[in-house]
Amino acid sequence: MELGLSADELALRDAARQTVQREVAPIADRMDREDWFPRDVFGRLGEQGLLAPTLPTELGGLGLGYAAQALILEEIARVSPALALSVGAHSNLFADNIGRNGTPAQRRRVLPAIAAGRAIGALALTEPDAGSDAVSIRTRAERRGERYTLNGSKQFITNGPVASDLLVYAKTAPERGARGITAFLVRSDAAGFSVSRSLDKMGMRGSPTGELALRNVEVSADDRLGAENEGVRVMMSGLNVERAVLAAIPIGIMEECLARSVTYARQRSQFGQPIGRFELIQAKLADLYTELTASRLLLRAALEEVVRAPERRAAAAAALTYASEASTRGALQAVQIHGGYGYMRDLPLERLARDAKLLEIGAGTSEIRRLLVARELLGPGFEGDAPPAAGGAPGAP
C-alpha cells in the first residue's frame, strides 16, 4: 500500500531502495555474524542524503519531513534492521534533536558533518538505574563559571562506541528532580570520556551499543542545549517523534518477511502442490498482511499527529507498540512458513526475528507505551503513583 505517498516521497523511497540494495544488502549478513559496524557504508549513506532528511539544505539535509525519515528507515530495515537502528539514532535522536533545539552556532558547528556521515551522533540518556524512569538519572554536571564538569555513566547507548558527537543528559540541580536536568553536546574525544564496553546483544548486531563513562568531562556553556535545568523540555520534545519515526523499522521487517513468505509459498511444494494452497499457510500470510497494513496506518497517523499536536503522546506510542509486537509475531510466522529453511542462518529470517524483539524494549517498553496511551485517554487524575515522566529510554539499544 502506498497510503497517499507524494511523488517526492515515492522518488525518495525508490532512491533509498536502490542505495540500500547496492550498499547494505551485500554486507547485512556479515554485520550480524561479526557484530560489525560498516563505517564506510554509513558514510556513503550520508553522501546520498539519507542520514539527515529533516535538516535544512543549508546544513546538508534534504529539508523534508518525518514521513521521509520513516521511509528511509523502512527501506534500510528491510535489509538490515541493525543499520536502520543506528541511522535512526543518528538522524532522529541526535541530528533532528539538535536541528530543533540547538542554537544557530551549534547547528552550523555540528550538523553538516553529521548530515554527510563524516561524524556519527548518539543520544546518551539511559543509565544502569534509569531506563523507563529516565528522569532519575544520576549523571551530574557541576557548573564553574562558564564551564560544566560532567561525571557519571550511561548504559545501552545506540552508536555509543562509534559516536563522535553525543547529546548527554545530566543533573545540574539534583534537588529539583526532573526540573534539574540539562542537555549537553559532548565530543567523544573530550578528556575523561570513554567507552567502558561494547555490549553483546541478542539481535541488532552490527548496531554498536555501549556503556559510556564520563569522568570530569569539561564542556563549555556554549555546549549546553537549551537553558540550564530545562533538559526535560528538550527530552520530551523528541520522544513522540522518536517513537513515531522508529515504528518504520518493524514495518520494514514485516514487509521483508511478507515478501519472502509469499514467494516461498508459491514455490515450495509438499504433498504434490505448492504450500500456498494450504489454508493454514494462507492464514499466516493474511495475518502478516493485515498487521503490516494496520501498522502502516498507525504510523501515518502518528507522523501527522507529532506535527499537528506534538504534546499528545498516544498516537506515537500506539504506533510503535503495535508495529513492534506485530513484527515479532510476523517474523516468527515467516520462519514457520519456511520450516527448517527458515530456522537456518542461510536465510535472513531468523536474524529479522531476533532484531524485531528490540523494538518492544527500546524507546520505552511496550508496557510503558501502553500506560502513555491509557493515561492520555483517561485524562488528568490517572497518572498513577509513579508516572513515567520521560515515557521510556530513548537511546536504549
MITIVO-292563 format. One line per field, with one value per residue (C-alpha): x, y, z. Coordinates in Angstrom, 1 decimal. Layout:
BEGIN
X	[X,...]
Y	[Y,...]
Z	[Z,...]
***
This chain:
BEGIN
X	[0.0,1.3,-1.0,-1.1,2.7,3.5,5.5,8.6,8.2,7.9,11.0,12.9,11.7,12.9,16.2,16.7,15.8,18.4,21.1,20.3,20.3,23.7,25.4,23.8,22.4,25.9,27.1,24.0,24.8,28.4,27.2,25.1,27.6,30.6,28.7,30.5,29.5,30.2,31.6,32.4,28.8,27.4,29.4,28.1,24.5,25.4,26.7,23.3,21.4,19.9,21.3,19.6,16.5,14.7,17.6,17.5,19.5,21.9,23.1,23.4,19.9,17.1,14.6,11.9,9.5,9.3,7.5,10.6,12.7,10.4,10.5,14.3,14.4,11.8,13.9,17.1,15.2,14.0,17.7,19.3,17.2,20.5,21.8,18.3,18.6,21.9,20.7,17.6,19.7,22.0,19.4,16.5,17.6,20.7,20.5,16.8,17.0,19.9,18.1,15.1,16.7,20.2,21.4,22.3,26.0,25.6,23.8,26.4,29.2,27.9,25.3,27.0,29.4,26.6,24.4,27.3,28.2,31.6,30.6,28.3,25.7,24.2,21.8,23.1,20.2,19.8,21.8,22.2,19.5,17.5,15.7,12.0,12.2,14.6,14.4,16.0,19.4,22.4,25.0,26.0,27.0,28.6,28.9,32.0,31.7,31.2,32.1,30.5,32.1,30.2,30.5,28.5,27.8,25.4,24.1,22.6,23.6,23.0,26.0,27.8,31.0,31.4,29.9,31.9,29.2,26.7,23.7,24.2,21.7,22.9,21.6,22.6,20.2,19.6,17.4,14.9,14.4,13.1,13.3,17.0,18.2,20.3,21.3,24.8,26.7,29.8,32.6,33.8,37.4,36.9,39.3,37.6,35.1,35.4,33.6,33.5,32.5,30.6,27.6,26.9,23.2,20.7,19.8,20.5,24.1,26.2,24.5,27.0,25.6,27.7,28.3,29.9,31.8,32.2,35.0,35.5,34.5,34.5,32.2,31.5,28.2,28.2,27.8,24.6,21.5,18.7,18.6,20.1,17.7,15.4,16.7,13.3,11.8,14.5,13.9,10.2,10.2,11.7,10.1,6.9,8.9,11.3,8.5,6.6,9.7,11.2,7.9,9.1,11.8,9.4,7.3,10.4,10.9,7.3,7.5,10.5,9.0,5.8,7.5,9.8,6.9,4.6,7.4,8.2,4.6,4.3,7.5,7.7,5.8,4.8,2.3,2.4,1.3,2.6,2.3,0.5,-2.6,-2.7,-5.3,-3.1,-0.3,-2.8,-4.0,-0.4,0.1,-3.2,-2.3,1.1,-0.5,-3.2,-0.8,1.6,-1.2,-2.6,1.0,1.4,-1.9,-0.9,2.5,0.9,-1.5,1.4,3.6,0.7,0.0,3.5,3.5,-0.1,-0.1,3.4,2.2,-0.1,1.6,-1.0,-0.7,3.1,3.1,0.3,2.1,5.4,3.7,1.5,4.2,6.9,4.8,3.4,6.9,8.0,4.9,5.3,9.0,8.4,5.5,7.8,10.2,7.4,6.2,9.7,10.0,13.5,14.9,13.6,15.5,18.8,21.1,21.3,18.2,17.8,14.5,16.0,18.0,14.9,13.1,16.0,16.2,12.4,12.3,14.4,11.6,9.4,12.1,13.8,12.2,10.1,9.0,5.6,4.4,5.4,3.8,0.5,0.5,1.1,-1.9,-4.2,-3.4,-3.9,-7.3,-8.3,-7.0,-5.9,-6.0,-5.0,-1.2,-0.6,1.8,5.0,4.2,6.8,7.8,10.1,8.0,10.9,14.5,15.4,18.8,18.4,19.5]
Y	[0.0,3.5,5.2,8.5,9.0,12.1,11.9,13.3,10.6,7.8,9.1,9.2,5.7,4.3,6.1,4.8,1.3,1.3,2.7,0.1,-2.8,-1.6,-0.7,-2.6,-5.8,-7.3,-6.8,-7.3,-10.9,-10.0,-7.2,-9.7,-12.6,-10.4,-7.7,-5.3,-1.7,-0.7,2.8,3.3,2.3,4.6,7.5,6.6,6.8,10.3,11.1,10.1,12.4,9.5,10.5,13.8,14.2,16.5,19.0,22.1,22.0,24.7,22.3,19.3,17.8,17.4,19.8,17.1,15.9,12.9,10.8,11.0,9.9,7.0,5.9,5.8,3.7,1.3,0.6,0.1,-2.1,-4.5,-5.4,-4.6,-3.5,-3.1,-0.4,1.2,1.5,3.2,5.5,6.3,7.1,9.3,11.1,11.4,11.1,13.2,15.3,16.2,17.0,19.4,20.9,21.6,22.7,23.9,27.4,28.6,28.4,24.8,23.7,25.1,23.6,20.1,19.2,19.5,16.7,14.6,15.0,14.0,10.9,12.2,12.3,9.9,11.0,9.4,10.2,9.4,9.4,5.8,4.8,1.5,2.5,4.9,3.3,3.8,6.2,8.3,11.4,9.6,9.8,10.3,11.8,15.2,18.4,20.9,24.5,26.6,29.9,29.3,25.6,22.4,19.2,16.0,12.8,9.6,6.7,5.8,2.4,0.8,3.8,3.1,4.2,4.9,3.0,4.7,8.2,11.3,13.6,12.9,14.5,13.9,14.5,15.3,16.7,20.3,20.7,17.2,18.6,19.7,16.2,16.3,20.1,19.9,18.2,19.8,18.6,19.0,18.4,16.3,15.2,11.6,12.8,15.0,14.3,12.0,10.4,6.7,3.7,1.3,-1.6,-2.6,-4.7,-8.2,-8.3,-11.0,-9.1,-5.7,-6.9,-4.5,-1.6,-0.7,-0.4,0.7,1.6,5.0,6.7,10.4,11.3,15.0,15.7,19.5,21.3,25.0,26.8,27.1,23.3,23.4,22.5,24.8,26.6,25.2,22.9,22.7,19.4,17.7,20.1,19.0,15.4,15.5,17.4,14.4,11.4,11.4,12.0,9.2,6.7,7.6,7.5,4.3,2.5,2.3,-0.2,-3.0,-2.1,-2.7,-6.1,-7.1,-6.0,-8.2,-11.2,-11.0,-10.6,-13.6,-15.7,-15.1,-16.0,-19.2,-20.2,-20.1,-22.0,-24.6,-27.8,-30.5,-33.4,-32.6,-29.0,-25.5,-24.9,-21.7,-23.8,-24.9,-22.9,-22.7,-21.1,-18.8,-17.7,-16.9,-14.8,-13.0,-12.2,-10.8,-8.6,-7.4,-6.5,-4.8,-2.7,-1.8,-0.8,1.5,3.2,3.8,5.1,7.6,8.8,9.2,11.1,13.6,13.9,14.7,17.7,18.8,18.2,17.4,17.4,14.4,11.0,8.3,8.1,7.6,5.3,3.2,3.0,1.8,-0.6,-2.3,-2.3,-3.7,-6.5,-7.3,-7.5,-10.0,-12.2,-11.7,-12.6,-15.8,-16.7,-16.2,-18.6,-21.1,-20.8,-21.5,-24.5,-25.9,-23.5,-20.5,-21.7,-21.8,-18.8,-19.1,-17.0,-13.7,-14.6,-15.8,-12.6,-10.5,-12.3,-11.6,-8.0,-7.4,-8.1,-5.0,-2.6,-3.9,-2.7,0.4,3.9,2.9,-0.6,-1.8,-1.7,2.0,2.9,1.3,3.4,6.5,5.7,4.8,7.9,10.2,8.6,8.9,12.4,14.2,12.3,8.9,9.4,6.7,6.8,7.0,8.4,7.6,11.3,10.5,7.7,5.3,5.4,7.0,5.9,2.4,-0.2]
Z	[0.0,-0.9,1.6,-0.1,-0.6,-2.6,-5.8,-4.0,-1.2,-3.8,-5.5,-2.2,-1.3,-4.7,-4.4,-0.9,-2.0,-4.8,-2.4,0.2,-2.2,-3.6,-0.4,2.5,1.2,0.4,4.0,6.1,7.0,7.9,10.2,12.2,12.2,13.2,15.1,12.7,12.1,8.4,8.9,5.2,4.2,6.8,5.2,1.7,3.0,4.1,0.6,-0.7,1.7,3.7,7.1,7.8,5.7,8.2,8.3,6.1,2.9,4.1,6.8,4.4,4.9,2.5,4.1,4.3,7.0,9.3,6.7,4.6,7.5,8.2,4.5,4.6,7.8,6.4,3.4,5.4,7.9,5.1,4.6,7.9,10.9,12.8,10.4,10.4,14.2,14.0,11.3,13.4,16.4,14.3,12.2,14.6,18.2,17.6,14.3,14.3,18.1,17.5,14.5,16.6,19.9,19.0,18.6,15.1,16.1,17.4,14.3,12.0,14.0,14.4,11.8,8.4,9.3,10.8,7.7,5.4,7.5,8.3,12.0,13.9,16.5,19.6,22.4,25.9,28.4,29.7,32.8,34.7,37.1,34.9,31.9,31.7,34.6,32.6,34.8,37.7,36.0,38.3,36.0,37.4,35.7,38.1,36.9,37.5,35.7,32.0,32.2,33.4,34.7,33.9,35.9,35.5,33.3,30.5,29.5,26.4,24.2,20.5,18.5,21.7,20.9,17.5,18.0,17.6,18.9,21.7,23.3,27.0,29.8,33.3,36.6,37.2,40.1,41.6,44.4,41.7,40.3,36.8,36.7,37.4,34.2,31.4,28.0,26.7,23.5,24.2,21.9,22.3,22.1,25.2,28.1,30.6,28.1,27.5,26.2,29.2,27.0,23.8,24.6,23.0,22.0,21.0,17.9,16.1,15.9,13.9,15.5,18.2,21.7,24.6,28.2,28.5,31.3,31.9,34.4,34.9,31.3,30.8,28.4,28.0,28.4,24.6,24.5,26.5,24.5,25.7,29.0,32.2,34.1,31.1,29.7,30.2,27.7,25.2,26.1,25.9,22.6,20.8,22.5,20.4,17.2,18.1,18.7,15.5,13.2,14.7,14.1,10.5,11.4,12.5,9.4,7.2,9.0,8.3,4.7,4.0,5.9,3.9,0.6,1.2,2.6,-0.4,-2.8,-0.8,-0.5,-4.3,-5.0,-2.2,-2.9,-0.5,-1.0,-4.7,-4.6,-3.6,0.1,-0.7,-1.4,2.2,4.1,7.3,5.2,3.6,7.1,8.2,5.0,5.6,9.2,8.2,5.6,7.9,10.7,8.2,6.8,10.2,11.3,8.2,9.0,12.6,11.6,9.1,11.8,14.3,11.9,11.3,15.0,16.1,13.7,14.4,18.2,19.5,23.1,22.5,23.1,22.4,18.6,18.5,21.5,19.9,16.5,17.9,20.4,17.7,15.0,17.2,18.6,15.2,13.7,16.3,15.6,11.8,11.7,13.7,11.4,8.4,10.0,10.5,6.9,5.7,8.0,8.5,5.9,7.9,11.0,9.2,9.1,5.3,5.2,7.0,8.7,12.0,12.1,11.4,14.3,16.7,15.5,15.8,19.6,20.4,19.2,22.1,24.5,23.2,23.0,26.0,26.6,25.3,28.9,29.3,26.0,27.0,30.1,28.0,25.7,28.6,30.7,27.7,27.1,30.8,31.3,34.5,37.7,36.3,36.2,38.8,41.8,39.6,36.2,33.6,33.1,30.2,28.9,28.2,27.4,24.1,23.1,24.6,22.2]
***
